[in-house]
């Protein structure tokens, strides 16, 4: 598979519009001049982000550009309120950061989905309009007036998935990361003689005594990757939650110490906290 993992998507999120209020009057036997009884419109649906272990990345959202919650139903006579609009959920894997765009090139961290079942409110739905029963008074006993439903807010969010793993494995090309995972786990990463054969993160569970630590192999690093060389630095985000970084070094290299320094410098350029 070539770069099939999707760990970042941008979506436009809109709440549902509120339903309109109703203009209605009592129509009952022996009540020739019944008063107003128009009900309120239902509230529009909200949009939530929801954690789900069903997904391992954001590929299921790759073709989605817009999420809109349901519109509230209009009010009806007899003071009946319209049904609220259907709530919309955006399912994401645990470990997904939610950024809210503030301007061109600017985004603010809005929240994080940590566990399966966690929900975060992204946008609320619009309020329902009031029916004509609310506008009756001493000077206007027959109000032919009702409110329209309120339009809901829209915003653009960026969803960014970061793996939660115990060990992050990094190296220069052809150091043996894939062979290591094959030996210690049931993972089956691509193993080739040419460099950069691993083209996306590979996650593996390694049984060890009564524990099952998780490892992730990242595509090979290289000098200048933070400037866009190789696969660039797009996958280094998955190291941010790792408890340990395992730097695999090719012992047959002409200068192993230089290889170590190259990887260390690229990690520091991405985020100095990785060195800690």
DOBALUM-896405 format. One record per residue (C-alpha): x, y, z. Coordinates in pm, whole numbers, padded with zeros to 5 digits, always signed. Example, Ala and Ser with C-alpha at 12.3 -4.5 7.8 and 13.67 -1.06 7.14 Angstrom:
<rs>
+01230-00450+00780
+01367-00106+00714
</rs>
This chain:
<rs>
+00000+00000+00000
+00133+00341-00092
+00065+00617+00160
-00279+00473+00229
-00282+00594+00589
-00477+00918+00635
-00400+01088+00966
-00521+01442+00892
-00844+01569+00738
-01023+01903+00715
-01403+01924+00748
-01667+02195+00742
-01904+02133+01033
-02255+02284+01045
-02527+02249+01304
-02886+02200+01193
-03117+02495+01144
-03397+02539+01396
-03756+02475+01289
-03999+02760+01229
-04264+02860+01478
-04627+02796+01381
-04913+03040+01325
-05228+02859+01437
-05555+02928+01620
-05787+02708+01818
-06059+02548+01609
-06300+02397+01861
-06675+02350+01874
-06850+02631+02065
-06528+02839+02066
-06586+03072+01769
-06291+03294+01845
-06024+03064+01980
-05691+03214+02074
-05348+03139+01923
-05201+02794+01978
-04905+02779+01738
-04618+02568+01876
-04246+02640+01870
-04006+02496+01615
-03767+02221+01721
-03401+02292+01785
-03152+02200+01515
-02921+01906+01569
-02569+01947+01706
-02247+01790+01570
-02017+01588+01796
-01682+01418+01752
-01697+01067+01899
-01418+00824+01979
-01444+00476+01827
-01203+00181+01839
-01347+00068+01506
-01105+00297+01320
-00725+00298+01310
-00687+00624+01121
-00902+00886+00943
-00927+00710+00606
-01306+00673+00644
-01332+01054+00642
-01098+01105+00346
-01375+01169+00094
-01593+01372+00329
-01587+01750+00307
-01895+01866+00497
-02101+01739+00792
-02443+01893+00858
-02677+01798+01140
-03053+01761+01092
-03294+02054+01076
-03551+02097+01352
-03913+02032+01256
-04159+02321+01238
-04404+02371+01521
-04769+02279+01477
-05104+02372+01625
-05221+02287+01976
-04893+02429+02104
-04701+02128+01977
-04329+02179+01956
-04143+02049+01651
-03911+01752+01688
-03544+01840+01738
-03309+01782+01445
-03099+01468+01425
-02761+01488+01594
-02460+01416+01371
-02150+01230+01491
-01802+01231+01339
-01639+00906+01451
-01263+00921+01502
-01006+00686+01658
-00895+00763+02016
-00596+00995+02011
-00744+01245+01763
-00674+01614+01812
-00935+01866+01698
-00813+02201+01569
-01051+02485+01486
-00950+02719+01206
-00936+03087+01304
-00801+03242+00987
-00573+03180+00693
-00305+02944+00815
-00418+02973+01178
-00577+02705+01392
-00645+02670+01764
-00655+02344+01958
-01021+02281+02040
-01011+01942+02212
-00887+01584+02206
-01075+01256+02183
-00885+01033+02426
-01093+00718+02463
-01359+00521+02281
-01702+00665+02357
-01573+01014+02441
-01771+01293+02275
-01681+01656+02210
-01939+01914+02101
-01818+02079+01779
-02113+02307+01697
-02460+02352+01842
-02779+02354+01640
-02991+02663+01587
-03279+02745+01821
-03634+02683+01710
-03856+02981+01632
-04138+03077+01867
-04497+03009+01767
-04767+03276+01769
-04887+03170+02113
-04598+03375+02255
-04707+03698+02086
-05062+03723+02223
-05127+04019+02451
-05386+04266+02567
-05339+04475+02253
-05299+04187+02008
-05518+03889+02084
-05495+03747+01733
-05122+03755+01649
-05044+03654+01294
-04676+03633+01378
-04420+03360+01440
-04043+03338+01435
-03825+03160+01183
-03583+02901+01307
-03235+03022+01388
-02953+02940+01150
-02676+02731+01311
-02307+02808+01319
-02058+02656+01076
-01687+02616+01128
-01392+02443+00970
-01206+02189+01183
-00888+01992+01127
-00879+01639+01268
-00529+01508+01338
-00476+01149+01452
-00174+01062+01665
-00106+00702+01757
-00086+00600+02123
+00202+00351+02143
+00461+00234+02391
+00765+00222+02161
+00838+00430+01852
+01103+00277+01623
+01310+00518+01410
+01619+00484+01190
+01782+00580+00865
+01688+00372+00556
+01763-00002+00551
+01860-00029+00918
+01633-00328+00982
+01319-00187+01148
+01085-00414+00951
+01296-00724+01020
+01287-00638+01389
+00906-00623+01396
+00881-00953+01208
+01104-01122+01468
+00928-00988+01780
+00562-00971+01667
+00308-01107+01420
+00328-00793+01207
+00408-00837+00837
+00556-00510+00711
+00696-00482+00361
+01063-00591+00352
+01266-00493+00046
+01633-00436-00031
+01582-00081-00152
+01552+00218+00085
+01220+00370+00198
+01029+00047+00144
+00819+00126+00455
+00591+00401+00333
+00350+00441+00624
+00356+00368+00998
+00329+00001+01091
+00178-00079+01433
+00254-00407+01607
+00163-00571+01939
+00455-00752+02101
+00359-01021+02360
+00605-01006+02649
+00540-01203+02967
+00196-01082+03087
+00213-00754+02897
+00148-00655+02534
+00341-00336+02456
+00267-00171+02121
+00541-00077+01876
+00515+00152+01574
+00769+00151+01291
+00791+00483+01110
+00912+00532+00753
+01285+00584+00737
+01427+00921+00832
+01694+01110+00639
+01890+01430+00658
+01672+01724+00553
+01341+01544+00608
+01204+01848+00794
+01262+02040+00473
+01060+01787+00274
+01316+01526+00173
+01215+01160+00177
+00869+01127+00329
+00914+01454+00515
+00819+01494+00879
+00444+01421+00846
+00471+01088+01033
+00680+01214+01327
+00360+01325+01504
+00304+00959+01590
+00611+00967+01815
+00468+01238+02039
+00274+00992+02258
+00533+00713+02259
+00673+00626+02602
+01009+00520+02456
+01193+00591+02130
+01398+00303+01994
+01667+00423+01753
+01784+00130+01543
+02137+00172+01403
+02296-00029+01121
+02617-00171+01268
+02766-00218+00921
+02740+00151+00842
+03062+00333+00754
+02990+00587+01030
+02726+00475+01283
+02787+00778+01505
+02707+01014+01216
+02387+00815+01151
+02286+00860+01516
+02353+01234+01499
+02153+01271+01177
+01842+01115+01327
+01885+01305+01654
+01914+01639+01474
+01603+01574+01265
+01403+01481+01576
+01519+01801+01747
+01421+02013+01448
+01070+01865+01456
+01019+01892+01834
+01299+01921+02092
+01085+01740+02352
+01133+01416+02158
+01496+01408+02268
+01386+01396+02632
</rs>
